[in-house]
Amino acid sequence: MKNSNGVFEVALTLEEKMVKIFVIGPYESGKSTVVRALTSGKSVSVDELDTTVAFDYGYTFIDMKEIHVFGAPGHDRFGFLREILSNGAFGFMLVVDSTAPETFAKALEILKQVNPELERPFVIVANKQDKLGALSPEHVAEEFKLIGLEKDAPIIPAIATSGYGVKEALSKLLELVEKSRG
């Protein structure tokens, strides 16, 4: 079907039922744990000595939609892989360690690498809320504003090891994806 500008639009048929979400963040923020929590432990990780060296993948179903969840390593040397895996992602879950605000600048850099104009929806998962010194979501938001994140983003408190907040973050992201797709 053509839109008013004469450009063909692809109706959401398959995509409507299949959604790709990309989990990103700095090293040791809890990305693999988030992927496992989202997929009820039914995920695959390519790791070495408990560190992801390729990617994480799993899927789940929400409201009759098949949600494919990919995660990539946080190390700088895997930047090329993040770019490849971000292709076709409907949205991003940026996972940060709430006890390590010194890593937030790296987190923002990773987000902008795969979503340069921040045009695709994203949420920030403020992970490790159970740890001593964890910043509240409000403080995480303040820190991100200080380092240059101009766009408001939902910040969801989480404890990925227990699953707390992880599915809520995904639900919020899917809501943003729905809004962005019209």
FIPA-970828 format. One line per field, with one value per residue (C-alpha): x negated, y, z; residue number from 1. Coordinates in steps of 0.25 Angstrom, whole numbers, plus 5000, padded with zeros to 4 digits. Each point is the difference from the previous one (the first is absolute). Layout:
residues N
X <- X, ...
Y <- Y, ...
Z <- Z, ...
nr <- NUM, ...
END
This chain:
residues 182
X <- 5000, 4995, 5000, 5004, 4985, 5001, 4991, 5003, 5003, 4999, 5011, 4996, 5004, 4988, 4993, 5013, 4998, 4985, 4992, 4985, 4995, 4985, 4994, 4988, 4991, 4986, 4992, 5005, 5014, 5008, 5004, 4999, 5008, 5011, 5001, 5001, 5011, 5008, 5000, 5002, 4986, 5002, 4989, 4987, 4987, 4987, 4990, 4987, 4996, 5014, 4998, 5008, 4991, 5010, 5015, 5012, 5013, 5013, 5015, 5013, 5015, 5008, 5014, 4999, 4987, 4987, 4989, 4986, 4990, 4985, 4989, 4986, 4987, 4996, 4985, 4996, 4994, 5014, 5005, 5001, 5009, 5009, 5002, 5003, 5010, 5007, 5005, 5015, 5001, 5014, 4994, 4989, 4998, 4988, 4996, 4991, 4994, 5007, 4988, 4990, 5004, 4986, 5004, 5012, 4992, 4996, 5015, 5004, 4989, 5005, 5014, 4996, 4991, 5012, 5011, 4993, 5011, 5008, 5011, 5004, 5006, 4992, 5001, 4989, 5000, 4994, 4994, 4995, 5009, 4998, 4985, 4995, 4998, 5010, 5005, 5015, 5007, 5001, 4985, 4997, 5008, 4992, 4987, 5004, 5005, 4986, 4992, 5009, 5012, 5010, 5012, 5009, 5000, 5007, 4991, 5004, 4994, 4996, 4993, 4998, 4995, 5014, 5007, 5005, 5004, 4995, 5013, 5006, 4988, 5004, 5014, 4997, 4991, 5011, 5009, 4991, 4997, 5015, 5001, 4989, 5005, 5013
Y <- 5000, 5014, 5012, 5014, 5002, 4989, 4991, 4986, 4996, 4986, 4996, 4994, 4985, 4992, 5011, 5002, 4987, 4999, 5011, 5001, 5007, 5002, 5000, 5009, 5006, 5001, 4988, 4993, 5008, 4987, 4999, 4985, 4999, 5009, 4991, 4988, 5006, 5005, 4986, 4992, 4994, 4995, 5008, 4997, 5007, 4999, 5003, 4997, 5000, 5006, 5012, 5001, 4999, 5000, 5002, 4995, 4996, 4996, 5002, 5001, 5003, 5012, 5003, 4990, 5006, 4993, 5009, 4996, 5006, 5001, 5005, 5004, 5001, 5013, 5000, 5011, 4989, 4995, 5013, 4994, 4989, 5010, 5007, 4987, 4995, 5013, 4999, 4998, 5003, 5006, 5006, 4999, 4997, 5007, 4993, 5007, 4996, 5010, 4999, 5004, 5014, 5001, 4991, 5008, 5008, 4987, 4995, 5013, 4998, 4986, 5004, 5011, 4990, 4992, 5010, 5013, 5010, 4993, 4998, 4986, 4998, 4996, 4999, 5000, 4988, 5005, 4986, 4995, 5008, 4990, 5004, 5010, 5013, 4998, 5013, 5002, 5001, 5015, 5002, 4991, 5010, 5012, 4993, 4997, 5015, 5004, 4992, 5005, 4992, 5010, 4990, 4996, 4985, 4991, 4995, 4987, 4995, 4985, 4989, 4991, 4988, 4999, 5005, 5012, 5011, 4993, 4996, 5014, 5006, 4992, 5003, 5015, 4999, 4992, 5011, 5010, 4992, 4999, 5015, 5003, 4990, 5008
Z <- 5000, 4997, 5010, 4996, 4995, 4990, 5009, 5002, 5014, 5005, 5008, 5013, 4999, 5004, 5008, 5007, 5006, 5001, 5007, 5002, 5013, 5002, 5014, 5001, 5011, 5005, 5005, 5013, 5000, 4999, 4986, 4999, 5013, 4994, 4988, 5009, 5009, 4988, 4993, 5013, 4999, 4986, 4993, 4994, 5003, 4993, 5012, 5005, 5015, 5003, 4990, 4987, 4988, 4989, 5004, 5008, 4994, 5005, 4997, 5007, 4997, 5005, 4995, 4988, 4996, 4999, 5006, 4996, 5010, 4996, 5009, 4996, 5008, 5006, 4997, 4990, 4991, 4997, 4994, 4986, 5006, 5007, 4986, 4993, 5011, 5001, 4986, 5000, 5015, 5003, 5013, 5010, 5015, 5005, 5013, 5010, 5013, 5010, 5009, 4989, 4995, 4994, 4990, 4995, 4990, 4993, 5001, 4992, 4990, 4997, 4999, 4990, 4992, 4997, 5001, 4995, 5000, 5011, 4990, 5004, 5014, 5012, 5015, 5010, 5010, 5013, 5004, 5013, 5009, 5011, 5001, 5010, 4994, 4989, 4994, 5000, 4986, 5002, 5003, 4988, 4992, 5005, 4997, 4986, 4998, 5005, 4990, 4989, 4998, 4995, 4997, 5012, 5001, 5010, 5011, 5006, 5013, 4999, 5006, 4989, 5008, 5006, 4988, 5007, 4991, 4987, 4994, 5004, 4992, 4988, 5001, 5001, 4988, 4992, 5003, 4994, 4988, 4998, 5001, 4990, 4990, 4999
nr <- 1, 2, 3, 4, 5, 6, 7, 8, 9, 10, 11, 12, 13, 14, 15, 16, 17, 18, 19, 20, 21, 22, 23, 24, 25, 26, 27, 28, 29, 30, 31, 32, 33, 34, 35, 36, 37, 38, 39, 40, 41, 42, 43, 44, 45, 46, 47, 48, 49, 50, 51, 52, 53, 54, 55, 56, 57, 58, 59, 60, 61, 62, 63, 64, 65, 66, 67, 68, 69, 70, 71, 72, 73, 74, 75, 76, 77, 78, 79, 80, 81, 82, 83, 84, 85, 86, 87, 88, 89, 90, 91, 92, 93, 94, 95, 96, 97, 98, 99, 100, 101, 102, 103, 104, 105, 106, 107, 108, 109, 110, 111, 112, 113, 114, 115, 116, 117, 118, 119, 120, 121, 122, 123, 124, 125, 126, 127, 128, 129, 130, 131, 132, 133, 134, 135, 136, 137, 138, 139, 140, 141, 142, 143, 144, 145, 146, 147, 148, 149, 150, 151, 152, 153, 154, 155, 156, 157, 158, 159, 160, 161, 162, 163, 164, 165, 166, 167, 168, 169, 170, 171, 172, 173, 174, 175, 176, 177, 178, 179, 180, 181, 182
END
